[in-house]
Amino acid sequence: MRHRMMRESDRRGPDGGVSDAPGREDRFAEQEAFSRRTLAGADFPVYGVAAGLAGEGGALAAFETTGGRLDWVEVQSGDWSSAAGPYVTVRTYRPGAERCVALPELEDVVEDERDRVFEHLGIDEGDGPGRVRALREWITVEGEPCAVEVHEDRPVLWPGSLADGAGPVWAGRLRIGGLTVTVCGRGVAPGGLELGRIGDVEPYLRGRTELLRGLASRHATRVPVEERELPPVSGLEAHRELIGQNIVESAAIEAQVRAGRPPRPPRGLRGEAGALRWEAAVRQQMRLASETREEALAAVTSMVNHLNRLAQQTHWVIGTPEGAAAVEEVVRYTVFASEVASLPAQRAWEQLWRDRAGGGPGEWEEQRLAEQLWLSAWEQWRAARTV
């Protein structure tokens, strides 16, 4: 089980609004107590920054357990609220963890740090890789210099970006007394750091709680998207834009999985921007189809999944005239229940989506046959277009 710093989804209640302050305080206290109990069972030393960063900022960032046993602990130091830093994370793995825990590539450690800045500060430093260098550096560990191979990535940004001029983020991995330790930093050079064992975890536990309070306060006045006034949209543009962005996101994730990398949606398609696209499409669906919010949300969700699945199962949806025609027909059927040429495929999808398999052998077989019928209907539609 992995425990990280609070994300935006954790700060909101079931209605999308910000949870009440007393409830947050109770949750913060419970989280701190749980983290204290878990770290008390650590049977390996945990390392953090002992020197090289001015000021406060020490906090527990994350940990992961398997079967109640700690696999690793990560602490942070420095200024978490600034993309300029200085900011450093140190993750210590228990001895032998690499034999049963997949250690992330250093490139992914860097991307995790860029995700943090995007989620906590709203700054998009671009999707990597940027300008990359492999360096050999030295990090001091309890007075002794240790060689470390460093992956450094400087973002390549568009002019005028909020993160324009952002500095590099680097990550390195070293062995300390049989332990594997991963270090990631921004705004400070590896050679300027000294690591040491953490003797007292209490400041880091309190630091985590203060950090969570700070994140909650930053978003306390944010209005849920359902209650915002959005720019007007015309016709079916909101549906088309939502589909286009979701297909791009799905294609990017699929390519990452095929390359053996963790799935990571492009940052420009996540969070606030993605929520606003969904809300715009749902509102248009409510208006044009005369549906309730619940009905419109279900219709838009089915529509997006339909075209995402079609793009994954075929080669012609993205970047072809027939793909554009398929998108248009799916949208028109979703909004107006139009008698489109692909009506058999639309109805086959409705059946496939309604009867999504629950996991039993018989249900999986029915799902497979239903998917074949759906894809066959689309192929018949394609063939008819060429006649």
N, C-alpha and C positions, 0 to 999 in steps of 0.2 A: 504494500500500500504506500502511495506517495503523497506527501503533504507539502504543498507549496504555499507561497504567499497568496492572499486573497485576490481573486480576479473579480471583474465586474459582475459576472453572473452570481457570485457568492454574496454580493451586497444587496441584491434585490429580492423582494418577497415574491410570492406566487403571482401577484397581480402586476408585476413589472415595476412596482414602486420601490423606493428605498425603505429598507426595514427600519423600524423605530429604534431610537437610540438605546433605551434600556435593553431591548433584545440583543442589540449588537454588543453591548457591554457584557452581558451574560455569556454570549458566544465567545467573545475574546477571552474571558476568564476560563471558560471550559477548554478552549484550544490551548491556552498557555499551560493549564494543568495537565492536559493530555501529553503535550510535548515534553513537559518536565518528567513525567513518569516514563516516557519512552526513552529519553536520553539517559535517564538514570540506569537503564539496563545496558548501556553501551559497554562492550568488552574490548574496545580498542580506543586509542587516543584520537582526539579530534583536533585538527590543526586550523589555525586562523592567522590573520595578519597581526604580527607582533610589533612591527615598525614599518614606516614608510608612508603612512597615511595620517594626515593631520586631522584633528577633531574627532567627533563621536561618529556613530553610525553603525556600530556592531549589532548584528541581529541574526537570529536563526532564519535561514532562507528556506530550507527544505530538508526533508529526510525521506528515506524509503525503507520499508520493512517487508520481510518475507517470512510468513509463519511466526510473526511476533519477534523476529530477530532483525536488528538493524543491518541494512546493507550498506548504507552510506549516510553521511550527514554533511550538509552544506551550510556554511555561514557566510555572511556578507559584511563588508566594512566600507566606510566612506559615505559619499553623498548619493543616496538612491534617487533623489528628486531632480537630479541634473544629468542631462545627456553628456555633458562635458566631464562629469566625474569630479574628482577621482573616485573610482568605485571598483571593488574587487570581490570576487566570490572564491571561496576555497571549499572544495568538496573532498572529503576523506572517505575512502572505501575501506570496509573491514578486510582483514587479511584473507586472501584467497577469493575475494568477491568476484574478481574477473573471470573465475572459472564457471560461475553460474549467473552473473549479471553482465549483460552486454554493455560495455563501456562506450559512451557516445564518441563519435568522431569529433576531433577538435573543431572542425567546421560547424558541426551541429551545436557545440557548446557556444560558439560565437553567435549563431543564429538564435539560440535560446536567450542570450543576453539582449539581442536586438528585439526579440519578442517582448521581453520585460519592459524595455523602454517604450515600445509601442502601446502595450496594455496599461502601463501605469502612468505614463506621461503623455500619451497621445502623439508621440513623435515617430514618424515612419522613416527609418533610415535606409529604406530600400531593401529589396530581396537580394540576398547574396548569390554567388560570390561577387565581391567588388574587385578592388586591386589587392591581390593576395601576395604575401611574402612568407617564406619559411625561414625562420631565424634560429640561431643557437644562442641562447641567453643563459644567464646565471641568476638563480634566486637563492637568497641566504635562508638557511633553515637552522634556527637555534645557533647562530654564529658560524655555521659552516656553509660555504658556497656550494650549490648543487647545480650541475648542468641540466638544462631543460630545452627540448625542442619546442619552438613556439610557432603557432599558426597565427598570422596577423592579417586582418582584413579591414581595408579602408573603404567605406561605402562610395559608390559612384552614384551621385544624385542628380536629379534634374534641377536646372536653374530656378532659384526662388523657393526651393523646398524648405520646409520648416527646419529640417536637419542639415541645411546647406552649411558646409564647413565642418561637419562632424568629424571627429578624429577616429583613429583606428580602434578596433576592439581586437584583443588578442587572447589566445588560450594556449596553455601548455600543460603537460602531464609529467610528473616525476615520481620517483620511488623514494619513500622515506621509511627506513627500518622495516621493510617488508610490506608497507602500506602503499597503495596507489593514491596519489593526490592530484586533483585537477584544479588548476588556477585559471581564472578568467578576469581580465581587467580592462578598464578604459580610463584614460586621463592620467595614467601612471605607468612608467616603464617597469618591466619585470625586474630589472637589476636594482630598482629602488625599493624593493620589498624585502621584508624579512618575515618568515613564517615561524610560528611556535605553537606548542601544545596549549590547548585551552584548559586551564585549571578549574575555572568557575564558569559554568554555563548560564548562571542566573542573569547576568547582564545581557546575554544574547536572547534569552527568553523574553525578558522585559522589552528589549529592543524590537523583537518581532511584534509584540502586542502594540507598542507605540507606532510601529510602521503600519500595521493594519488599521489603527485608528486614523492615521494620517491619510491613508488611501480612502477610507470611508468618508472622511470629511471633505476630501477633494470632490467627491461625487454626490455629496448629500443634497445639493441643489439641482442636480441634473433631472430634467423632466423626462419621464418615460416617453418613448417615441409615439405611443398610442395617443398621448395627450398633446403632441406638438402640432403647430400649424406648419404644413409642408408646402413647398412650391407647387402650384397647380400643374397637372400633367394632362396631356390630351390623348384621347383614344386609347390605344393599346400599348403605348410606348413604355409604360411602367412594367408591363408584363414582359415585353421584348427585352428590356434592359436587364431585368432580373434573371431571365433565362440565359442571356448572353454571359453575364458575369458568373453565374453558377456553372455553366459549361466550362468556362475558362478555369475556374477553381477546381472542378473535378478533374479536368485534364492535367492540370499541374500536379495534383495529388497523386494521380495514377502514375505519372512519369516518375515522381519521386519514389513511389513504392517499387516500381520496376527497377529503379537504380539502386534499391536496397537502402534508401534513406528514409528517415522518419517523415510521415506525411505532414506537410506544413503549408497551409493555404497562403497564397500571396497576401501580404498585410493590407494592401489597398482594398481587398475584398472582404476584410473581416470587420468585426466590431461595429462601431457606429455607422459607418458607411453601408455595411451590409444590412443592418437593422432598418435603416431608412429606405433602402431599396425594397425590402420585403413589405414595409408598412405602406409605401406608395402603391405597390401592386395590390395589396389586400384592400386598400381603400377604393381603388378603381374597380376591383372585382365586386365589392359591395355595391358601388354605385351603378355599374353597367349591368350586372347580373341580378340586381335587386335581392342580394343575399345578406344574411346576418354576418357579423364579424366571424363567428365560429364557422359558418358555412364557407365564407370567402377564404379563410385561412386554410381550410381543408382542401378547397379547390386549387388554390395556388400551390400548396405543398405537393399535391398530386401532379400538377402540371410540371413543376420543376423536376420532380423525381422521374417523370416520364421521359423528359428530354435528356436528363443526365444518364439514365439507363440506356437510352437509345444511342447516345454518343459513345458510351462505353462498349456497347455490343456491336456497333457497326463502324465503318470507316468513312461514311459519307455525310454525316451530320454537320461536321465542322468544315467551313470554308468551301462549300459547294452550293450551286443553285438549288439542288433538290433538298439539301439540308435546310436552307433558308425557307423553302416552301413548306417543309415539314414543321418547322418552328411556327410559321404563320398559321398553319392548320390546327396545330395543338392549341395555340393561343385562342383562336376563334372558337374552337369547340369548347374550351374551358369557360370562356366568357359568355358566348351566345348559344351554345349547344348547336352550332351550325351544321348543316348537312354537307360537311366537307368531303372531298374525294377520299380521304383516309379514314372515313367513318368506321369501317370494320376494325382498323387498328386502334382507333380511339376507344371503341367499346371493349376490345380485347384487353387494352391497358386497364380500363376500369375494373374488369374482372380480376386481372392480375393484381392490381393494387388493393382491391377490396379483400382478396383472399390471401394476403401475404402469409407465408408459411410460418407456423409456430414452432417448428423444429422437429416434429415427428416424421418418421420415415415416409409414411403415406402422404403427408402434407407436402414434404419436399418433392416427391415425385409429381404430385398434382401441380405444384408451382413450376416445375421444370417443363411440363407439358403446356401449361398456360403460357409460359414465356415463349415457347416455340411457336404457338399459334399467333401470339402477338407479333413476333419478328416476321413470321410468314406473311401476316397481313401487311406489314410495311413493305416487304419485298414485292408483293403483288401490286401495291400502290406505285412503287418505283417502276415496275415493268409496264404498268398502264400509262405512265407518263411518257414513255419512249415510243408508244404506238402512234 
